[in-house]
Amino acid sequence: MRVRRGGTAGTVAAVIGGLGLLLAACGPTADTGTSGRTPVNIANAPAMLPVPHGKGSEIPDDFNGDGHRDLVLNDLVKAQSHADDAGVGIVYGSPRGLVPGARQLLSPRKQAARTKGQLPAVFDAEESCDLNGDGFTDLVVSSDPPYDGQGQPPVPLQILFGSPSGLTGRAVKLAVPARARFGNDWPDQPVCGDFDGDGANDLVVHASAGHLSYLRGPFNPRTGLPHAAGAPVPAPGEVPSGPSADVDRDGYDDLVVRTAQGSTKSAVVLGGPKGPTRTGAVLPAGLDVALGRFGGGKALDAAVGGMDETSLRYDLPTARRGTLDSPGSLLDAGDFDGDGRDELVSSGSRLRIFRAGTAAAGPSASGMVTIEPPAHGTTRVLAVADFDGDGKADLAVRTYRGETKDTVAVYRGAGKGLLARKPAVVFSSSEFLAS
């Protein structure tokens, strides 16, 4: 499970593959501790700072509403190998970008809601948006409520509501009305978006057998109930995927629905007055799909990543085929130079960025930039987002160096150079153990 967010204000993206920016997994290691059951060294963790108070904003992932984007981290490193999952980490933003000292650990023990008197052991961030319309982003997390295998399983999703102090208090279990459920699958894979164009964020979750549960917002912060929910919606697949985006610029958010997990076909499901009920462009099999304005056209484009770390570009809404030069299989996107077009970020065996191209050509390998992460290990993209509010996307990556070690680095968008050569922020998720 992973939270996928991309783009900056005015851009929406989620992509697979790339070749412009190579993030080689090399550079000096951040510490010399050994793996195994050796405790993580958190002596150098920055001192805890209070979460800034906000008044509400329309910035994505702004849980405290202060107008600055925050970062969500799953899979935090552990104090020792084979220890329980620590929970979800939040690093809060500022006018200068992320501030590692202003961090928050969300754990099942402190934040989760109980089911039949039991706290969950699993607590993973899945999706985020302002679900109750108060100007503070809310976080949807997945859990593992008790289930005896008989009949429909309980809803595993819980909502942590944002506030002027960030994500505070206990989570509220998402309520999926019986009339909106279908079959006996777990109702999971949430995707946020305003699919009916009424100004309130909705949720789409997996039902079963090619159906989705469409839950219309706003959501009640006390009961977790949606404003309305009708019968399950037929869909061209089993796995709704985010982030949502208004692909055809008609005022309704759309989403990608994959046939199944793995390398499978997918389709764009279009929103409308009745929600996401219309199947649009059908895309070929691939490991991942990303949406972005890669060539500067009015509608968004899609990039589809293949098993062999190659990708294809499709012009939407008609899925007209284009080409990409040797991109990878897992994708994100964002406007790193602030020109209104999205660059394509690719990860797999390597991490790269394709520069945005023309409407006809799409992303291009020209102007390649190379960045070395500040640690050895396996580097993956965490987020592509404008953390410092300068109108250009920044790139947050994590380098894993074992179950108890990692390094998180944030590179700022740099105009024509795409990204700064050195990270503006470097920290480890082990610092949440000191929270």
C-alpha positions as CSV (number, residue, x, y, z in Angstrom):
1,M,0.0,0.0,0.0
2,R,1.3,3.5,-0.8
3,V,0.1,7.0,-0.9
4,R,0.6,8.5,-4.3
5,R,0.7,12.2,-4.7
6,G,2.2,14.3,-7.5
7,G,2.3,17.7,-9.1
8,T,2.2,21.2,-7.9
9,A,-0.5,23.8,-7.7
10,G,-2.1,23.7,-11.2
11,T,-0.5,20.4,-12.2
12,V,-1.6,16.8,-11.4
13,A,0.6,13.8,-12.1
14,A,1.4,10.2,-11.4
15,V,3.7,8.5,-13.8
16,I,5.9,5.5,-14.6
17,G,9.3,5.6,-16.2
18,G,11.8,8.3,-17.1
19,L,15.3,9.0,-18.4
20,G,16.2,12.6,-17.8
21,L,17.3,12.7,-14.1
22,L,19.3,9.7,-12.9
23,L,19.3,9.4,-9.1
24,A,22.2,7.0,-8.7
25,A,22.1,5.2,-5.4
26,C,25.6,6.3,-4.4
27,G,27.3,8.8,-2.1
28,P,28.5,8.8,1.5
29,T,26.5,6.9,4.0
30,A,24.8,8.9,6.8
31,D,25.9,6.6,9.6
32,T,28.2,3.6,10.2
33,G,25.9,1.6,12.4
34,T,25.4,-2.1,11.7
35,S,22.2,-3.8,10.7
36,G,20.5,-6.6,12.5
37,R,19.1,-5.9,16.0
38,T,21.3,-2.8,16.6
39,P,19.2,0.1,17.8
40,V,18.9,3.0,15.5
41,N,21.0,6.0,16.5
42,I,18.7,9.0,17.0
43,A,21.1,11.1,19.0
44,N,21.4,13.6,16.1
45,A,17.6,13.9,15.5
46,P,16.5,17.5,15.5
47,A,14.8,18.8,18.5
48,M,11.0,18.4,18.4
49,L,9.2,21.6,17.4
50,P,5.6,22.5,17.9
51,V,3.3,22.0,14.9
52,P,2.5,25.5,13.5
53,H,-1.1,26.5,13.8
54,G,-3.1,27.3,10.6
55,K,-6.4,28.8,9.7
56,G,-7.2,26.5,6.8
57,S,-6.1,26.4,3.2
58,E,-6.7,24.7,-0.2
59,I,-3.1,23.4,-0.4
60,P,-2.9,19.6,-0.9
61,D,-1.6,17.6,2.1
62,D,-1.8,20.6,4.4
63,F,-3.0,18.9,7.6
64,N,-2.6,21.9,9.8
65,G,-4.0,24.4,7.3
66,D,-1.1,26.9,7.5
67,G,-0.7,27.1,3.7
68,H,2.4,24.9,3.5
69,R,2.5,21.3,2.2
70,D,3.3,18.4,4.5
71,L,4.9,15.0,3.8
72,V,3.5,11.6,4.7
73,L,5.8,8.6,5.3
74,N,4.8,5.0,5.5
75,D,7.1,2.1,6.4
76,L,9.2,4.0,9.0
77,V,12.4,2.3,10.0
78,K,12.4,0.3,13.2
79,A,14.3,0.4,16.4
80,Q,15.4,-3.1,15.7
81,S,14.9,-5.7,13.0
82,H,11.5,-7.6,13.1
83,A,10.0,-5.0,15.4
84,D,6.4,-4.0,15.0
85,D,5.5,-1.3,12.5
86,A,6.0,2.1,14.1
87,G,3.1,3.8,12.3
88,V,2.8,6.8,10.0
89,G,5.1,9.8,10.0
90,I,4.1,13.4,9.2
91,V,6.7,16.1,8.6
92,Y,5.1,19.6,8.6
93,G,5.9,22.3,6.1
94,S,6.9,26.0,6.4
95,P,7.6,28.9,4.0
96,R,11.1,27.4,3.6
97,G,9.9,23.9,3.0
98,L,9.7,20.8,5.2
99,V,10.9,21.1,8.8
100,P,12.1,17.7,10.2
101,G,11.8,19.0,13.8
102,A,8.0,19.6,13.3
103,R,7.2,16.0,13.0
104,Q,4.4,13.7,14.3
105,L,4.2,10.0,14.7
106,L,0.7,8.5,14.2
107,S,0.5,5.1,15.8
108,P,-2.3,2.6,16.3
109,R,-2.0,2.8,20.0
110,K,-2.5,6.6,20.1
111,Q,-4.6,7.4,17.1
112,A,-6.5,4.3,15.8
113,A,-10.1,3.6,16.5
114,R,-11.0,0.2,18.1
115,T,-13.1,-2.5,16.5
116,K,-14.8,-4.8,18.9
117,G,-12.6,-3.5,21.6
118,Q,-9.3,-4.2,19.7
119,L,-6.8,-1.8,18.4
120,P,-5.4,-2.6,14.9
121,A,-1.8,-3.7,14.4
122,V,-1.6,-2.2,10.9
123,F,-1.8,1.5,10.3
124,D,-0.8,2.6,6.8
125,A,-1.5,5.9,5.1
126,E,-3.6,5.4,1.9
127,E,-5.0,8.7,0.7
128,S,-5.5,12.3,1.7
129,C,-7.8,15.2,0.9
130,D,-10.2,17.6,2.8
131,L,-13.1,15.2,3.4
132,N,-15.3,17.5,5.6
133,G,-14.6,20.8,3.9
134,D,-13.1,22.7,6.8
135,G,-9.9,23.7,5.0
136,F,-7.7,21.1,6.7
137,T,-6.5,18.0,4.8
138,D,-7.6,14.7,6.3
139,L,-5.7,11.4,6.1
140,V,-7.3,8.0,5.2
141,V,-5.4,5.0,6.7
142,S,-5.9,1.3,6.4
143,S,-6.1,-1.0,9.4
144,D,-6.7,-4.7,10.1
145,P,-9.9,-5.0,12.1
146,P,-10.8,-8.5,13.4
147,Y,-12.8,-10.7,10.9
148,D,-13.9,-14.3,11.2
149,G,-14.1,-14.8,7.5
150,Q,-17.9,-15.0,7.4
151,G,-19.9,-12.7,5.2
152,Q,-18.8,-9.1,4.4
153,P,-15.6,-8.0,6.2
154,P,-15.6,-4.8,8.2
155,V,-14.4,-1.6,6.6
156,P,-10.7,-1.4,7.3
157,L,-10.3,2.3,6.5
158,Q,-10.2,5.0,9.1
159,I,-10.0,8.8,8.8
160,L,-7.8,11.1,10.8
161,F,-9.2,14.6,10.5
162,G,-6.9,17.7,10.1
163,S,-7.2,20.7,12.4
164,P,-5.3,23.9,13.2
165,S,-2.9,21.7,15.2
166,G,-2.6,19.1,12.5
167,L,-3.8,15.5,12.7
168,T,-5.0,15.2,16.3
169,G,-7.3,12.9,18.3
170,R,-8.5,9.4,17.5
171,A,-9.3,8.3,14.0
172,V,-12.9,7.7,12.9
173,K,-13.9,4.6,11.1
174,L,-15.1,5.2,7.5
175,A,-18.7,4.2,7.2
176,V,-19.7,2.5,3.9
177,P,-23.5,2.2,3.9
178,A,-24.8,-1.2,3.1
179,R,-26.5,0.0,-0.1
180,A,-23.1,1.0,-1.4
181,R,-21.4,-2.3,-0.8
182,F,-21.1,-5.2,-3.2
183,G,-19.8,-8.7,-2.7
184,N,-17.5,-9.9,0.1
185,D,-14.2,-8.2,-0.7
186,W,-12.5,-5.8,1.7
187,P,-13.6,-2.2,0.9
188,D,-10.2,-0.7,0.3
189,Q,-8.0,1.2,-2.3
190,P,-9.5,4.6,-1.5
191,V,-9.2,7.5,-4.1
192,C,-10.2,11.1,-3.3
193,G,-11.7,13.5,-5.8
194,D,-14.6,15.7,-6.6
195,F,-16.2,13.3,-9.0
196,D,-19.6,14.9,-9.2
197,G,-18.4,18.5,-9.4
198,D,-20.3,19.8,-6.4
199,G,-17.2,21.3,-4.7
200,A,-16.9,18.6,-2.0
201,N,-14.4,15.8,-2.0
202,D,-15.7,12.3,-2.5
203,L,-14.2,8.8,-2.0
204,V,-14.2,5.8,-4.3
205,V,-13.3,2.5,-2.8
206,H,-13.1,-1.1,-4.2
207,A,-16.2,-3.2,-3.7
208,S,-15.8,-6.5,-5.6
209,A,-16.4,-8.2,-9.0
210,G,-15.9,-5.1,-11.1
211,H,-17.8,-2.6,-8.8
212,L,-16.8,0.5,-6.9
213,S,-18.4,2.1,-3.9
214,Y,-18.9,5.8,-4.6
215,L,-19.2,7.8,-1.4
216,R,-20.2,11.5,-1.8
217,G,-18.7,14.1,0.4
218,P,-18.6,15.9,2.7
219,F,-18.0,13.3,5.5
220,N,-19.1,13.6,9.0
221,P,-16.0,13.9,11.3
222,R,-17.9,12.2,14.2
223,T,-19.5,9.2,12.4
224,G,-17.4,8.8,9.3
225,L,-20.6,8.8,7.2
226,P,-20.6,10.3,3.7
227,H,-23.2,12.9,2.7
228,A,-24.7,10.3,0.3
229,A,-24.1,6.9,-1.2
230,G,-26.0,5.0,-3.8
231,A,-25.8,1.6,-5.3
232,P,-22.3,0.3,-6.3
233,V,-21.0,1.6,-9.6
234,P,-19.9,-0.9,-12.3
235,A,-16.3,-0.4,-13.2
236,P,-13.8,-1.7,-15.9
237,G,-11.5,-3.2,-13.2
238,E,-10.9,-4.1,-9.6
239,V,-8.3,-1.5,-8.4
240,P,-9.1,2.2,-8.3
241,S,-5.9,4.2,-8.5
242,G,-5.0,7.8,-7.5
243,P,-4.4,10.6,-7.6
244,S,-7.5,11.6,-9.4
245,A,-7.4,14.4,-12.0
246,D,-9.8,16.2,-14.4
247,V,-8.4,14.5,-17.5
248,D,-10.8,16.1,-20.0
249,R,-11.2,19.5,-18.3
250,D,-15.0,19.2,-17.9
251,G,-15.0,20.2,-14.2
252,Y,-15.3,16.7,-12.9
253,D,-12.4,14.6,-11.4
254,D,-11.6,11.3,-13.1
255,L,-9.6,8.3,-12.0
256,V,-7.7,5.3,-13.3
257,V,-9.1,1.9,-12.6
258,R,-6.8,-1.1,-13.1
259,T,-8.1,-4.5,-14.0
260,A,-6.1,-6.1,-11.2
261,Q,-2.8,-5.8,-9.3
262,G,0.4,-6.3,-11.2
263,S,0.9,-5.7,-14.9
264,T,-2.7,-5.4,-16.1
265,K,-4.8,-3.2,-18.4
266,S,-6.5,-0.2,-17.0
267,A,-9.0,2.5,-18.0
268,V,-9.8,6.1,-17.2
269,V,-13.2,6.4,-15.5
270,L,-14.8,9.8,-16.1
271,G,-16.6,11.8,-13.5
272,G,-19.9,13.6,-14.1
273,P,-23.0,14.8,-12.3
274,K,-23.7,11.3,-11.1
275,G,-20.1,10.6,-10.2
276,P,-17.5,8.3,-11.8
277,T,-19.9,6.2,-13.9
278,R,-18.4,6.4,-17.5
279,T,-15.5,4.5,-18.9
280,G,-13.2,6.6,-21.1
281,A,-9.9,5.7,-22.6
282,V,-8.8,2.1,-22.2
283,L,-5.0,1.7,-21.7
284,P,-2.8,-1.3,-22.4
285,A,-1.2,-3.5,-19.7
286,G,1.4,-2.0,-17.5
287,L,2.8,-1.9,-14.0
288,D,1.8,1.7,-13.4
289,V,-0.1,4.6,-14.9
290,A,0.6,8.3,-14.5
291,L,-1.4,11.3,-15.6
292,G,0.2,14.7,-16.4
293,R,0.4,17.5,-18.9
294,F,3.6,16.2,-20.5
295,G,3.3,18.0,-23.8
296,G,1.5,21.1,-22.8
297,G,-1.9,20.2,-24.4
298,K,-5.2,21.2,-22.8
299,A,-6.1,17.6,-21.8
300,L,-3.8,15.4,-19.7
301,D,-1.6,12.6,-21.1
302,A,-1.1,9.1,-19.7
303,A,2.1,7.2,-19.3
304,V,2.0,3.5,-19.0
305,G,5.0,1.6,-17.5
306,G,5.9,-1.9,-18.7
307,M,7.6,-4.9,-17.1
308,D,10.8,-4.3,-19.0
309,E,11.2,-0.7,-17.8
310,T,9.8,0.8,-20.9
311,S,6.8,3.1,-21.2
312,L,4.3,4.4,-23.7
313,R,2.6,7.8,-23.7
314,Y,-1.0,8.1,-24.6
315,D,-2.7,11.4,-25.5
316,L,-6.1,11.6,-23.7
317,P,-9.0,11.6,-23.7
318,T,-8.8,9.4,-26.8
319,A,-5.8,7.3,-25.9
320,R,-3.9,8.2,-29.1
321,R,-0.5,6.5,-28.8
322,G,2.7,8.4,-28.5
323,T,6.3,7.4,-27.6
324,L,8.7,7.7,-24.7
325,D,12.5,7.0,-24.8
326,S,13.4,4.1,-22.5
327,P,11.6,5.1,-19.3
328,G,11.1,3.0,-16.3
329,S,8.1,1.1,-14.9
330,L,7.1,3.1,-11.8
331,L,6.1,6.7,-12.4
332,D,5.4,10.1,-10.8
333,A,5.4,13.6,-12.3
334,G,5.6,17.3,-11.6
335,D,6.5,20.7,-13.0
336,F,10.1,21.2,-11.8
337,D,10.8,24.3,-13.9
338,G,7.4,26.1,-13.4
339,D,6.5,26.3,-17.2
340,G,3.1,24.7,-16.8
341,R,4.2,21.4,-18.3
342,D,4.9,18.2,-16.3
343,E,8.2,16.4,-16.2
344,L,8.0,12.6,-16.0
345,V,9.7,10.9,-13.1
346,S,10.7,7.3,-13.5
347,S,11.8,4.7,-11.0
348,G,12.8,1.1,-11.2
349,S,16.4,0.0,-11.3
350,R,17.2,3.7,-11.6
351,L,15.5,7.0,-10.9
352,R,15.2,9.5,-13.8
353,I,13.4,12.6,-15.0
354,F,12.2,13.3,-18.5
355,R,11.9,17.0,-19.4
356,A,8.5,18.1,-20.6
357,G,8.3,18.3,-24.4
358,T,6.0,19.7,-27.1
359,A,2.4,18.7,-27.4
360,A,3.4,16.4,-30.3
361,A,6.5,14.9,-28.7
362,G,5.7,14.8,-25.0
363,P,8.5,14.1,-22.4
364,S,12.0,14.2,-23.7
365,A,15.4,12.8,-22.5
366,S,17.2,16.0,-23.5
367,G,18.8,18.1,-20.7
368,M,19.5,15.1,-18.5
369,V,20.4,16.0,-14.9
370,T,22.2,13.6,-12.6
371,I,21.8,13.8,-8.8
372,E,23.5,11.6,-6.2
373,P,21.4,10.7,-3.1
374,P,23.3,11.3,0.1
375,A,23.5,7.6,1.0
376,H,24.1,4.1,-0.4
377,G,21.1,1.9,-0.9
378,T,17.8,1.5,-2.9
379,T,16.3,4.9,-3.7
380,R,12.6,5.4,-4.3
381,V,10.4,8.4,-4.9
382,L,8.4,9.5,-1.9
383,A,6.6,12.5,-3.3
384,V,6.7,15.1,-6.1
385,A,5.2,18.2,-4.7
386,D,5.8,21.9,-4.1
387,F,7.0,22.0,-0.5
388,D,8.4,25.5,-0.4
389,G,5.5,27.2,-2.3
390,D,7.6,28.7,-5.1
391,G,5.4,27.3,-7.9
392,K,7.9,24.6,-8.8
393,A,7.7,20.9,-7.9
394,D,10.3,19.5,-5.5
395,L,11.4,15.8,-5.3
396,A,11.4,13.8,-2.1
397,V,13.2,10.5,-2.2
398,R,14.1,7.8,0.3
399,T,17.1,5.6,0.3
400,Y,16.7,2.3,2.2
401,R,19.8,1.0,3.8
402,G,18.3,-1.9,5.8
403,E,15.3,-2.5,8.0
404,T,16.6,0.0,10.6
405,K,18.2,2.6,8.4
406,D,17.2,5.1,5.8
407,T,17.8,8.6,4.5
408,V,15.1,11.0,3.2
409,A,16.3,13.8,1.0
410,V,14.3,16.7,-0.6
411,Y,15.6,18.3,-3.8
412,R,14.1,21.7,-4.8
413,G,12.8,22.5,-8.2
414,A,15.3,24.7,-10.0
415,G,13.8,26.2,-13.2
416,K,15.8,25.4,-16.3
417,G,18.0,23.0,-14.3
418,L,15.0,21.1,-13.2
419,L,16.4,20.2,-9.7
420,A,19.0,21.5,-7.3
421,R,22.2,19.5,-7.3
422,K,22.2,19.1,-3.5
423,P,19.2,18.4,-1.2
424,A,17.7,21.2,0.8
425,V,16.5,18.8,3.5
426,V,18.1,15.5,4.7
427,F,16.8,13.4,7.6
428,S,16.0,9.8,8.6
429,S,12.6,8.4,9.4
430,S,14.3,6.9,12.5
431,E,13.8,10.4,14.0
432,F,10.1,9.6,14.5
433,L,11.2,7.0,17.1
434,A,12.3,10.0,19.2
435,S,8.9,11.7,18.8
